[in-house]
Amino acid sequence: MKARNPYIWGLLLVLFALLPQQASAKTSFTDVNDRYWAKDAIEWASEIGLTSGYPNGTFKPEQAITEAQLVTMLVRFDLNSPNSFLSRKGEHKSMGNYRYLAKHHLPLRGLNSGTARNSALQRAYAAKIFAAYQGKDLFAQEAVYYLYTHDLANGLTGKNDYQDFAPKRNLTRAEAVDIMHNMFKDQGRHMQGLTSKANGKDNAQYAKPLKFVEEDEIEFERPNQPSLPGNPTGKPQGTVTVDIDKPTLTANGIDETFITFTFRDCNGELIPYEQELEFEVTSKEGARIEVHAPIQQSDKPIIPPTPDPVPKPELKPQDPEDPDREFAEAETVVASASAVVAAANSWYPHAISDGPEVTIKVIAPRTTSEKVDTITVTPVSKVGTCPLSTASANITYVPRAEIQLKVEEGKSFNNGITYITAILARPGGARITDFNGYLKLDSLYSLPFENSFIRFSNGVANTSFITPTTLMRNEIFATAIANTSVTDSAMLSILGKSFSEPVSYAPPLTTDMTCTNEKPEIGFLIDSSGSMELNDPDRLRVSKTEEFITALQADMNIATHFTTSGMFLAKGAPKPVIDSLAPGVKQSGGTSIANGLKVAFSKFTLSQPKTLILLTDGKSSKIPILKEVERAKELGIKIYTIGLGKNLDTELLEQIARDTGGQYFFIKDSIELPLVYQSILQEINCGTPIETCSLSASIFQSPSVKLTASDIRMSTELLTACGPINKVIVRFSSKDGNLDYELTHRRQGIYMLNKKQYEIEDFQLSSDATFIAYDSSGKEIGQQKVRIE
């Protein structure tokens, strides 16, 4: 027996040596080995029945997937559906599946196109389909960003911008099942789908970070249908997309929403931002439509339209070698939309576009029955020979009993006090006057209410608090508490329910009186385009510029603003310039930064240092702007640029500041403007800027904690301009102490974490949670409290 041991042990060693090789080759498919990057996802797809591969035992992981093949997998993936839906006689075998997914409004081209069904699917378009499956209506670029932030896909190199996704490359079979495997881990296998036809209405929720899409990568969504409704000829016609801030309003005569219609010409290109177009706006249900009057330009008097207008000349074709060429002045291309509207004095509202965008403010009517309204914009202007489409959006008005909260900062001698008025309202807005009880007030961050428990008198309760002097995003919560029994059905629906109103406060500007720097001749160039109605609703660009001028006390101040043209307001000592801002700065019309620079520069003298502050929320043609920048360098004008919102040419604004010795600042929300103004003021006055993110609550964007049936989901986006962030936690408070969870950085400033509810069910948590951010040294740099949803 001993003599045989060496042989046996040697044989065993040989067998053990072979085992790894046999295991690495053993998979469900002959062409997928154990080391293949998507092996686990492919095995998972096979196990749950998404695919059985090909008859010869292969999976063909690198082969491009067709749309019909992906449709089949998606139907099998959905736990709410059978493995397949039958097609009709003579149809493509996948048409039953297509019809099922079409009911959920997934953006599938093959529903009406046999070619699309059997064609390879590009990765960018596949991203839209996957996002729609999970309930997000997104265009391609936003859909790719959605896949990144939810860990559903990665870029090719790890850079994870749009180009890194290889958007025009065909999606492979392995990539498709890998994304679906990640979708399963993220949200499970139940399809959410869309509630209406895909048109990008969720784009704003997934606004792309700066430089996510390079300037030469910009792609425009093309319509899937051959022609738009109302265009049976199929001739070229402009297209339009619609974004609704809130699609459902309370029918109380107060609740409001913004609708933005974005128009493209017959080639699918955005209408230039330097061009103004005129639109008629109507509401089927008689909602109040708020549009701003056109801005009369002092050097261009309004001329009433003649009964037989001269035909408008066509736009010159764009030179493909010069995509940033200067568009012709509006007055040489098309009759001034501003002049036509102002002179027409029609009974229906007219809106003037900010280039391609028409933003409409809709205020709900008072009604006691639910209504679905149609807001329609009809173009009066056209782009050359290209007819623009009439566009519409639906808004639902729902009557609800509620506590209406009105929050107003005091003026004049009451400055420094904020007043709160709470009104009990029936469905439709009528006041409830016979309630015996009181109002209980609370806030996310403890506001110093004069009284947190106020008796209602005739359905109204009033109190106040000292206005905060630091930057703050807060929310006020109001609850009605009864002193006696209640039988009124409207009042019963209000009792014990919390009604909220978001509030925000911008800090005042201050000056260091010990600094003795020479004050320059300072100019302000402020955007008055129509999009400012949405991006700066509180007109902080006016009030904070007034504060800036007051704090600096320069001898020479210049106030200018711009739409499609630059316009001069006032020049001289602080007071007359301050007085010109409120009545002069508007929000109506297009965006021509170059024309604004031209007017501002013409008002400077040559005798002292010169500084200009440019504030804009839009884009303009690059070449004419750079010409003005060269002029600024010749004149010695330092330019600080401030970009507000998401629709910016960041690289251009950075170049304007860099080339003139200034600095570029980006802010997402106008509430952050005083942070930037304070930094510029400090640099001008003392020679050294201060950090723009020294007020910590400003760094968090859309923090939320949500409870689902089984999970608790935490997420926030952070402003990276506030410096490097090392760690973000969410702190839950309970009677047993604090419970902290560290969030995972999901790239592009997004932090997220999901936990199971059973992990916290033993804690008696408060109704709030607190987000806290730390830098690399462990120092707390930001904190914000939120209500748990």
MOJORA-V248797 format. One record per pair of residues at least 4 apart in sequence whose C-alpha atoms are under 6 Angstrom apart, sorted by the first residue. I is the first residue (numbers start at 0). J is the second residue. D is the distance in Angstrom with one decimal. If there is no record, write none. Layout:
I;J;D + I;J;D
This chain:
4;8;6.0 + 5;9;6.0 + 19;23;6.0 + 23;33;4.7 + 24;32;5.3 + 28;56;5.5 + 28;57;5.0 + 28;58;5.9 + 29;56;6.0 + 29;57;5.4 + 30;57;5.5 + 40;177;5.2 + 40;180;5.8 + 44;49;5.1 + 45;49;6.0 + 45;50;5.4 + 45;51;5.8 + 49;72;5.3 + 49;75;5.7 + 52;57;5.9 + 52;58;4.6 + 53;57;5.4 + 60;172;5.1 + 60;173;4.6 + 61;171;5.3 + 62;171;5.3 + 62;172;6.0 + 63;119;5.7 + 63;169;5.8 + 63;170;5.5 + 63;171;4.2 + 63;172;6.0 + 64;119;5.6 + 64;171;5.4 + 64;172;5.2 + 65;117;5.6 + 65;118;5.2 + 65;119;4.3 + 65;120;5.5 + 66;116;5.2 + 66;120;5.7 + 67;116;5.0 + 72;76;5.9 + 75;82;4.6 + 76;188;6.0 + 77;188;5.3 + 77;189;5.2 + 77;190;5.7 + 78;188;5.8 + 78;189;5.5 + 84;95;4.6 + 84;96;5.2 + 85;95;5.0 + 86;92;5.6 + 86;94;5.2 + 86;95;4.3 + 97;101;6.0 + 100;105;6.0 + 101;105;5.7 + 103;192;4.9 + 103;193;5.5 + 104;193;5.4 + 104;196;5.4 + 105;131;5.7 + 106;128;6.0 + 108;115;5.9 + 109;113;5.9 + 109;115;4.7 + 109;116;4.3 + 120;169;5.5 + 120;170;5.8 + 121;167;5.4 + 121;168;5.5 + 121;169;4.3 + 121;170;5.6 + 122;166;5.0 + 122;168;5.9 + 122;169;5.6 + 122;170;4.9 + 123;139;5.4 + 123;166;4.4 + 126;142;5.4 + 126;143;5.7 + 127;139;5.6 + 127;142;5.3 + 130;135;5.2 + 131;135;4.7 + 131;136;5.5 + 131;192;5.4 + 132;190;5.5 + 132;191;5.8 + 132;192;4.7 + 133;191;5.2 + 133;192;6.0 + 134;191;4.9 + 134;192;4.5 + 134;193;5.4 + 136;197;5.7 + 136;199;5.1 + 136;200;5.8 + 136;201;5.1 + 137;141;5.7 + 137;142;5.3 + 137;199;4.4 + 137;201;5.6 + 137;202;5.3 + 138;142;5.9 + 138;199;5.2 + 141;205;5.9 + 146;151;4.8 + 146;152;5.5 + 147;152;5.6 + 148;745;5.6 + 151;178;5.4 + 151;181;5.1 + 154;159;4.7 + 154;163;4.8 + 154;164;4.5 + 155;163;5.6 + 159;163;5.5 + 160;211;4.8 + 161;211;5.9 + 161;212;5.6 + 176;180;5.9 + 182;186;5.9 + 183;187;4.1 + 183;188;5.5 + 200;242;5.1 + 226;233;5.0 + 235;265;5.5 + 236;265;4.9 + 236;386;5.6 + 237;263;5.4 + 237;264;4.4 + 237;265;4.5 + 237;387;4.7 + 237;388;5.9 + 238;262;5.8 + 238;263;5.2 + 239;261;5.4 + 239;262;4.5 + 240;260;5.8 + 240;261;5.3 + 241;259;5.8 + 241;260;4.7 + 242;258;5.8 + 242;259;5.2 + 243;258;4.6 + 244;256;5.8 + 244;257;5.4 + 245;256;5.5 + 246;394;5.0 + 247;394;5.8 + 247;395;4.7 + 247;396;6.0 + 248;254;5.9 + 248;396;5.0 + 249;254;5.8 + 249;396;5.6 + 249;397;5.0 + 249;398;5.7 + 250;363;5.4 + 250;364;5.6 + 250;365;4.9 + 250;366;5.6 + 250;396;5.0 + 250;397;5.3 + 250;398;4.8 + 250;427;5.5 + 251;365;4.6 + 251;427;5.0 + 251;428;4.4 + 252;363;5.1 + 252;364;4.6 + 252;365;4.7 + 254;362;5.8 + 254;363;5.7 + 255;361;5.5 + 255;362;4.3 + 256;360;5.9 + 256;361;5.4 + 257;359;5.6 + 257;360;4.6 + 258;358;5.6 + 258;359;5.2 + 259;357;5.5 + 259;358;4.3 + 260;356;5.6 + 260;357;5.2 + 261;355;5.3 + 261;356;4.5 + 262;355;4.9 + 263;267;5.3 + 263;268;5.1 + 263;269;4.4 + 263;270;5.5 + 264;268;5.5 + 265;385;5.9 + 269;355;5.9 + 270;354;5.7 + 270;355;4.5 + 271;354;5.3 + 272;354;3.6 + 272;589;5.7 + 272;590;5.3 + 272;619;5.9 + 273;354;5.8 + 273;563;5.3 + 273;589;5.5 + 273;590;5.0 + 273;591;5.0 + 274;329;5.8 + 274;354;4.9 + 274;589;5.9 + 275;352;5.3 + 275;354;5.5 + 275;588;5.9 + 275;589;5.3 + 276;336;5.8 + 276;351;5.6 + 276;352;5.2 + 276;380;5.6 + 277;336;5.4 + 277;350;5.9 + 277;351;4.8 + 277;379;5.4 + 277;380;5.5 + 278;349;5.6 + 278;350;5.2 + 278;376;5.9 + 278;377;5.3 + 278;378;4.4 + 278;379;5.3 + 279;349;4.6 + 279;376;5.5 + 279;377;5.1 + 280;348;5.6 + 280;349;5.9 + 280;375;5.7 + 280;376;4.6 + 281;374;5.8 + 281;375;5.4 + 282;286;5.8 + 282;373;5.9 + 282;374;4.7 + 283;372;5.7 + 283;373;5.4 + 284;372;5.4 + 286;362;6.0 + 286;363;5.4 + 286;364;5.1 + 287;361;5.9 + 287;362;5.1 + 288;360;5.9 + 288;361;4.9 + 289;360;5.1 + 290;350;5.8 + 291;587;5.9 + 293;337;5.1 + 293;587;5.8 + 301;338;4.8 + 302;338;5.9 + 303;342;4.9 + 304;339;6.0 + 311;333;5.3 + 312;332;5.8 + 313;383;3.8 + 314;383;5.1 + 323;620;5.5 + 323;621;5.5 + 325;620;5.9 + 325;623;5.9 + 329;333;5.8 + 330;334;5.8 + 330;335;5.8 + 339;343;5.9 + 351;588;5.4 + 352;356;5.5 + 352;357;4.6 + 352;588;5.5 + 353;529;5.4 + 353;588;4.8 + 353;589;3.7 + 354;589;5.0 + 365;427;4.9 + 366;427;4.6 + 367;398;5.4 + 367;426;5.7 + 367;427;4.6 + 369;396;5.6 + 369;397;4.8 + 370;395;5.8 + 370;396;5.2 + 371;394;5.7 + 371;395;4.4 + 372;393;5.5 + 372;394;5.1 + 373;392;5.6 + 373;393;4.6 + 374;391;5.4 + 374;392;5.3 + 375;390;5.7 + 375;391;4.2 + 376;389;5.9 + 376;390;5.5 + 377;389;4.7 + 381;386;5.4 + 381;387;6.0 + 398;426;4.5 + 398;427;5.3 + 399;426;4.3 + 400;424;5.6 + 400;425;4.4 + 400;426;4.5 + 400;489;5.7 + 401;424;5.4 + 401;493;6.0 + 402;422;5.5 + 402;423;4.8 + 403;421;5.5 + 403;422;5.0 + 404;420;5.9 + 404;421;4.7 + 405;419;5.7 + 405;420;5.1 + 406;418;5.7 + 406;419;4.7 + 407;417;5.6 + 407;418;5.3 + 408;417;4.2 + 409;413;4.8 + 409;414;4.8 + 409;416;5.3 + 409;417;5.6 + 410;414;4.8 + 415;465;6.0 + 415;466;5.2 + 416;464;5.8 + 416;465;4.7 + 416;466;5.2 + 417;463;5.5 + 417;464;5.4 + 417;466;5.5 + 418;463;4.3 + 419;461;5.7 + 419;462;5.4 + 419;463;5.6 + 420;460;5.9 + 420;461;4.7 + 421;459;5.7 + 421;460;5.2 + 422;458;5.8 + 422;459;4.7 + 423;430;5.7 + 423;431;5.4 + 423;458;5.3 + 424;428;5.2 + 424;429;5.4 + 424;430;4.4 + 424;431;5.5 + 425;429;5.2 + 425;489;5.9 + 431;458;5.4 + 432;457;4.4 + 432;458;4.4 + 435;482;5.8 + 436;454;6.0 + 436;480;5.6 + 436;481;4.3 + 436;482;4.8 + 437;453;5.2 + 437;454;4.0 + 437;455;5.2 + 437;480;5.4 + 438;452;5.4 + 438;453;5.0 + 438;478;5.8 + 438;479;4.8 + 439;451;5.6 + 439;452;4.8 + 439;477;5.7 + 439;478;5.2 + 440;451;4.9 + 440;476;5.7 + 440;477;4.8 + 441;475;5.9 + 441;476;5.1 + 442;474;5.5 + 442;475;4.4 + 442;476;5.7 + 443;473;5.9 + 443;474;5.6 + 447;464;5.4 + 448;463;5.9 + 448;464;4.6 + 449;463;5.5 + 449;464;5.5 + 455;459;5.1 + 455;460;4.7 + 468;506;4.9 + 469;506;4.6 + 470;504;5.3 + 470;505;4.7 + 470;506;5.2 + 471;503;5.4 + 471;504;5.1 + 472;503;4.4 + 473;501;6.0 + 473;502;5.2 + 473;503;5.8 + 474;500;5.6 + 474;501;4.2 + 474;502;5.5 + 475;499;5.4 + 475;500;5.3 + 476;498;5.6 + 476;499;4.4 + 477;497;5.5 + 477;498;5.1 + 478;495;5.9 + 478;496;5.8 + 478;497;4.9 + 479;494;5.4 + 505;670;5.7 + 508;677;5.9 + 510;550;5.8 + 514;685;5.1 + 516;684;5.4 + 516;685;5.7 + 518;553;5.8 + 519;608;4.9 + 519;609;5.3 + 520;555;5.1 + 520;609;4.8 + 521;556;5.1 + 521;609;6.0 + 521;610;4.8 + 521;611;5.7 + 522;556;5.7 + 522;557;4.3 + 522;558;5.9 + 522;611;4.6 + 523;558;5.1 + 523;611;5.7 + 523;612;5.0 + 524;559;4.9 + 524;560;5.1 + 524;613;4.8 + 525;560;4.5 + 525;614;5.2 + 526;560;5.7 + 526;561;5.5 + 526;615;5.0 + 527;561;5.6 + 527;562;5.6 + 527;584;5.8 + 527;585;4.9 + 527;586;4.6 + 528;562;5.0 + 528;586;4.9 + 528;587;4.9 + 528;588;4.8 + 528;589;5.2 + 528;590;5.8 + 529;586;4.5 + 529;587;3.8 + 529;588;5.0 + 531;535;5.2 + 531;586;5.6 + 532;536;5.2 + 532;586;5.7 + 535;669;5.6 + 539;543;5.5 + 540;544;6.0 + 545;577;5.4 + 548;552;5.9 + 554;572;5.6 + 555;571;4.8 + 555;572;5.6 + 556;570;5.5 + 556;571;5.2 + 557;570;4.5 + 558;568;5.3 + 558;569;5.4 + 559;566;5.6 + 559;567;4.5 + 559;568;5.3 + 560;565;6.0 + 560;566;5.4 + 561;565;4.3 + 561;566;5.7 + 561;595;5.1 + 562;588;5.6 + 562;589;4.9 + 562;590;4.7 + 562;591;5.9 + 563;589;5.0 + 563;590;5.0 + 563;591;4.7 + 564;594;5.3 + 565;594;4.9 + 565;595;3.8 + 565;598;5.4 + 569;576;5.1 + 570;576;5.9 + 579;583;5.8 + 580;584;5.6 + 591;619;5.6 + 593;623;5.8 + 593;624;4.6 + 596;600;6.0 + 609;636;4.9 + 610;636;5.4 + 610;637;4.7 + 610;638;5.9 + 611;638;4.8 + 612;638;5.8 + 612;639;4.8 + 612;640;6.0 + 613;640;4.8 + 614;641;4.8 + 615;642;5.5 + 616;642;5.7 + 616;643;4.6 + 616;644;5.8 + 617;646;5.6 + 617;647;5.2 + 618;647;5.5 + 618;648;5.7 + 631;635;5.9 + 631;636;5.1 + 632;659;5.8 + 637;659;5.0 + 637;660;5.5 + 637;661;5.4 + 638;656;5.4 + 638;659;5.9 + 638;661;4.9 + 639;656;5.5 + 639;661;4.8 + 639;662;5.0 + 639;663;5.9 + 640;656;6.0 + 640;663;4.8 + 641;663;5.9 + 641;664;4.8 + 641;665;5.8 + 642;665;4.9 + 643;666;5.1 + 643;667;5.7 + 644;667;4.6 + 653;663;5.3 + 654;658;5.8 + 656;661;4.5 + 656;662;4.9 + 656;663;5.7 + 657;661;5.8 + 673;677;5.8 + 674;691;5.1 + 675;691;5.6 + 676;680;5.9 + 678;688;5.0 + 678;689;4.9 + 680;684;5.9 + 681;685;5.5 + 681;688;5.3 + 682;686;4.4 + 682;687;4.5 + 682;688;4.3 + 692;721;5.0 + 695;780;5.8 + 695;781;4.2 + 696;781;5.6 + 696;782;5.6 + 696;783;5.7 + 698;717;5.4 + 698;718;4.9 + 699;717;4.8 + 700;716;5.0 + 700;717;5.7 + 701;715;5.7 + 702;714;5.8 + 702;715;4.1 + 703;713;5.9 + 703;714;5.6 + 704;712;5.6 + 704;713;4.6 + 704;787;5.1 + 705;711;5.7 + 705;712;5.1 + 705;787;5.9 + 705;788;4.7 + 706;711;4.6 + 709;755;6.0 + 709;756;5.5 + 710;754;5.6 + 710;755;4.4 + 710;756;5.1 + 711;753;5.7 + 711;754;5.3 + 711;756;5.9 + 712;753;4.5 + 713;751;5.5 + 713;752;5.2 + 714;750;5.5 + 714;751;4.2 + 715;750;5.4 + 716;748;5.4 + 716;749;4.5 + 717;748;5.4 + 724;773;6.0 + 724;774;4.8 + 725;773;5.8 + 725;774;4.8 + 725;775;5.0 + 726;772;5.8 + 726;773;5.2 + 727;741;5.8 + 727;742;5.7 + 727;771;5.7 + 727;772;4.5 + 728;740;5.3 + 728;741;4.2 + 728;742;5.6 + 728;770;5.8 + 728;771;5.4 + 729;739;5.7 + 729;740;5.3 + 729;769;5.5 + 729;770;4.6 + 730;738;5.6 + 730;739;4.5 + 730;768;5.7 + 730;769;5.1 + 731;737;5.7 + 731;738;5.0 + 731;768;5.0 + 732;737;4.6 + 732;764;5.7 + 732;765;5.8 + 733;763;5.3 + 733;764;4.5 + 733;765;5.9 + 742;750;5.7 + 742;751;5.2 + 742;752;5.1 + 743;750;5.4 + 743;751;5.4 + 744;749;6.0 + 744;750;4.5 + 745;749;5.3 + 745;750;5.6 + 766;787;5.7 + 767;785;5.6 + 767;786;4.5 + 767;787;5.4 + 768;784;5.7 + 768;785;5.5 + 769;783;5.6 + 769;784;4.2 + 770;782;5.5 + 770;783;5.2 + 771;781;5.7 + 771;782;4.4 + 772;779;5.9 + 772;780;5.7 + 772;781;5.0 + 773;777;5.5 + 773;778;5.3 + 773;779;4.4 + 773;780;5.4 + 774;778;5.5
